[in-house]
């Protein structure tokens, strides 16, 4: 996150200390994610998180005074990760290539950050009690901006006319399904995205299906 970047003007010792502190905080957030993604905010205790992170509860509370503060920090870090590929959709890009690449990146995120995806899903199912303001504010602004990119591509003739928001919902639902319902996929297919061949299969098939709907058709 931007606020966590080191100060280039800070003395070397101060920069090293800040790096050490951030590594400790990152470990706390990772430990919290493990429990939050399984048991939610109310089913997780700070004692559990501190033990898994290998720190004292006092030290954990020093950095994150409340469980809600820790939960919010985990959610914000997760959103930074998930939003990064979305921010990369730019008007001057090759539209179909950009969407194909976005599908790949989202599936790779579902493979590498499955816990984060499940936590986001859990937060949404519960009515987004701690993310609601963010969803209706900066995230909505970003989605509206990227909807403008889709409209630009349509006007340029790069993709077939489609509703940008429904396209986003489709892409998010299909790619994140592999993380949120990994148990179901494993039960049916006997594989998950951790299998490189299955990952490539998923990428190829989703790209083919989506491209079939977005490729411009001759009159």
KABEL-V750637 format. One record per backbone hydrogen bond with DSSP energy under -1.0 kcal/mol. CO is the residue of the C=O (numbers start at 1). NH is the residue of the N-H. E is the energy in kcal/mol with one decimal. If there is no record, write none. Layout:
BEGIN
co:CO nh:NH e:E
co:CO nh:NH e:E
END
This chain:
BEGIN
co:1 nh:4 e:-1.4
co:2 nh:5 e:-1.7
co:7 nh:10 e:-1.7
co:11 nh:15 e:-2.5
co:12 nh:16 e:-2.4
co:13 nh:17 e:-2.3
co:14 nh:18 e:-2.4
co:15 nh:19 e:-2.1
co:16 nh:20 e:-2.2
co:17 nh:21 e:-2.4
co:18 nh:22 e:-2.5
co:19 nh:23 e:-2.1
co:20 nh:24 e:-1.9
co:21 nh:25 e:-2.6
co:22 nh:26 e:-2.8
co:23 nh:27 e:-2.0
co:24 nh:28 e:-1.8
co:25 nh:29 e:-2.4
co:26 nh:30 e:-2.4
co:27 nh:31 e:-2.2
co:28 nh:32 e:-2.4
co:29 nh:33 e:-2.5
co:30 nh:34 e:-1.6
co:31 nh:35 e:-1.2
co:32 nh:36 e:-3.4
co:33 nh:37 e:-2.4
co:35 nh:39 e:-3.4
co:36 nh:40 e:-1.9
co:41 nh:44 e:-1.0
co:45 nh:49 e:-1.8
co:46 nh:50 e:-2.8
co:47 nh:51 e:-2.3
co:48 nh:52 e:-2.3
co:49 nh:53 e:-2.5
co:50 nh:54 e:-1.0
co:50 nh:55 e:-2.3
co:56 nh:60 e:-2.2
co:57 nh:61 e:-2.6
co:58 nh:62 e:-1.6
co:59 nh:63 e:-1.4
co:60 nh:64 e:-2.9
co:66 nh:70 e:-1.8
co:67 nh:71 e:-2.6
co:68 nh:72 e:-2.6
co:69 nh:73 e:-2.0
co:70 nh:74 e:-2.2
co:71 nh:75 e:-2.4
co:72 nh:76 e:-2.5
co:73 nh:77 e:-2.1
co:74 nh:78 e:-2.3
co:75 nh:79 e:-2.4
co:76 nh:80 e:-2.1
co:77 nh:81 e:-1.6
co:78 nh:82 e:-2.4
co:79 nh:83 e:-2.6
co:80 nh:84 e:-1.2
co:83 nh:87 e:-2.4
co:86 nh:89 e:-1.6
co:90 nh:93 e:-1.7
co:94 nh:98 e:-2.7
co:95 nh:99 e:-2.2
co:96 nh:100 e:-2.4
co:97 nh:101 e:-2.3
co:98 nh:102 e:-2.2
co:99 nh:103 e:-2.2
co:100 nh:104 e:-1.9
co:101 nh:105 e:-2.7
co:102 nh:106 e:-2.5
co:103 nh:107 e:-2.1
co:104 nh:108 e:-2.4
co:105 nh:109 e:-2.1
co:106 nh:110 e:-2.0
co:107 nh:111 e:-1.7
co:108 nh:112 e:-2.7
co:109 nh:113 e:-2.9
co:113 nh:117 e:-1.9
co:114 nh:118 e:-2.3
co:115 nh:119 e:-2.2
co:116 nh:120 e:-2.2
co:117 nh:121 e:-2.3
co:118 nh:122 e:-2.4
co:119 nh:123 e:-2.5
co:120 nh:124 e:-2.2
co:121 nh:125 e:-2.5
co:122 nh:126 e:-1.6
co:123 nh:128 e:-3.0
co:124 nh:127 e:-1.8
co:128 nh:132 e:-1.8
co:131 nh:135 e:-2.8
co:132 nh:136 e:-2.2
co:134 nh:139 e:-2.1
co:137 nh:141 e:-2.1
co:138 nh:142 e:-2.1
co:139 nh:143 e:-2.5
co:140 nh:144 e:-2.5
co:141 nh:145 e:-2.0
co:142 nh:146 e:-2.3
co:143 nh:147 e:-2.1
co:144 nh:148 e:-1.4
co:146 nh:150 e:-2.0
co:147 nh:151 e:-2.3
co:148 nh:152 e:-2.0
co:149 nh:153 e:-2.4
co:150 nh:154 e:-2.3
co:151 nh:155 e:-2.7
co:152 nh:156 e:-1.9
co:153 nh:158 e:-2.5
co:154 nh:157 e:-1.4
co:163 nh:167 e:-2.0
co:164 nh:168 e:-2.2
co:165 nh:169 e:-2.4
co:166 nh:170 e:-2.1
co:167 nh:171 e:-2.4
co:168 nh:172 e:-2.8
co:169 nh:173 e:-2.6
co:170 nh:174 e:-2.5
co:171 nh:175 e:-2.0
co:172 nh:176 e:-2.3
co:173 nh:177 e:-1.2
co:176 nh:179 e:-1.1
co:176 nh:180 e:-2.9
co:177 nh:181 e:-2.4
co:179 nh:182 e:-1.2
co:181 nh:185 e:-2.4
co:182 nh:186 e:-2.7
co:183 nh:187 e:-2.1
co:184 nh:188 e:-2.0
co:185 nh:189 e:-3.4
co:186 nh:190 e:-1.6
co:192 nh:195 e:-2.0
co:195 nh:199 e:-2.5
co:196 nh:200 e:-2.3
co:197 nh:201 e:-2.1
co:198 nh:202 e:-2.5
co:199 nh:203 e:-2.7
co:200 nh:204 e:-2.6
co:201 nh:205 e:-2.5
co:202 nh:206 e:-2.5
co:203 nh:207 e:-2.5
co:204 nh:208 e:-2.3
co:205 nh:209 e:-2.5
co:206 nh:210 e:-2.6
co:207 nh:211 e:-2.8
co:208 nh:212 e:-1.8
co:210 nh:214 e:-1.5
co:211 nh:215 e:-2.7
co:214 nh:160 e:-3.4
END
